[in-house]
Amino acid sequence: MTGTISFDEGKPNGHTLLDAGVLITPQLVRVTPNIGSIGGMTIVATMPGVIKGQSDIMLTDAPGNPICDAVRVPEYGVVECDTKPQVITASVLKF
């Protein structure tokens, strides 16, 4: 995953260290709501490290099957998932 981080102050002249890449590994922190409908619904996952507009995000169950019909990243660290009609056990969700 690559992204750009900009600082209000800008980069100091002559400092190339700030041009180096930084790898941020997304972490699944929380999913809300923790109950829902087997007919499908929208869940929101808090995932620091995910960049706004990122399109390669997939939430899966334990065997690795995608659980989302659609995924959106409206802002840094927030993933919205329109779940497929199915039963999802809370302990089997992963990124």
N, C-alpha and C positions, 0 to 999 in steps of 0.2 A: 504494500500500500504506500502510495506517495501522496504528499500534500504540501501545501505551502503555508507557512506561518509568517505573518507580518506583524511587526511591532510599530506602535504609534511613533516611537522615537526614531525609527529607521536604523540603518546599519552604520556604525562608525567607519569613517574612511580608513582604508588600509587593513581592515580586519576581515581576512578571508576565512577565518575559522567559522564564522557564521554562515558561510556558503555550504558547509558540509551538511549532508543529509542526516536526518534523525528518524529512526525507526520507532514507531509507537505501535505496540501490539494491542489490538482491541481486547477488552475483557468484558465478559457478560457479568454485570453487577446485580441487576434487578429486572424483573418482568412484572408489569402491571396491566390489567388486573390479574390476580392469581386464581380467579375462578371465571368461568365464562360459559358460552353456549357451544354444544357439539355441532351446531349449524354453521360455525365460523363467526369470527368477530375480529376486531382490531386490538392487538396487544402492543404495548410500548415497552421496548427493552432499553435499559440504560446501559450503554456500552462505551465508556471512555476509550478514545483511540479511533473511533469511526468518524470520518470526515463528512460534512454536509454534502449531499448530492452523490455520495459514493454509491456505485451500482453493483458491486461484486459481493454484497452481503447475503448470506443465506443462514437462516435459523433452521435447525434440524432436530428430529427426535433422536433417541439413542442409537437406532440402527443407521442413522445418516440420511433419512428421508426428509426432504424439504417439507416444512409445515405451512409455508406462506404461499398464497396466490399472488400477492404483491408486496413489495418491500419499498419503503421510502426512508430517506435520512433527511429530515427537515432542518436539522441543526446538529452541531458537533455533539457526538455522544448519545444521540437519540435515534432509535430505529423503530419505525412503525411497521407492523406486519399484519396484513389481512390474512388471517388463518384460513386454511382449507376446512371444509366441514369434516371434523374428526374429533376423537377424544385424545387429549394430550395430557399425560401425567406430568405434573410439575417437576418431578425429579429426573425426567429424561430429556429436557430441553437443553440444547447446546448450540454454540456458535461455531 
